[in-house]
Amino acid sequence: MNAVHDTMARQGLVRPRDGRMLGGVCAGLGRRFGLDPWIARLLFVLILFVIPGSQILVYPILWIVMPAEERAYQPQTPPTTW
């Protein structure tokens, strides 16, 4: 799972700390594609009307797979040995 989180973080797909409503998935997708979070949420709802039920499955999966911003940007420091 860490490999998936690291890959998504490198691509800029993270759930931001600011602008979250539920899990931050729409805000993260909006940030990645250069959209305002409200526009991303609106598109999410509009797609829900076009393809009913698909987002109900996709949103929780993305919530699990997309790393949170604070986890994505923590520098990896090697352990120190004395």
Beta strands, then each sheet from edge to edge (+ up, - down):
end
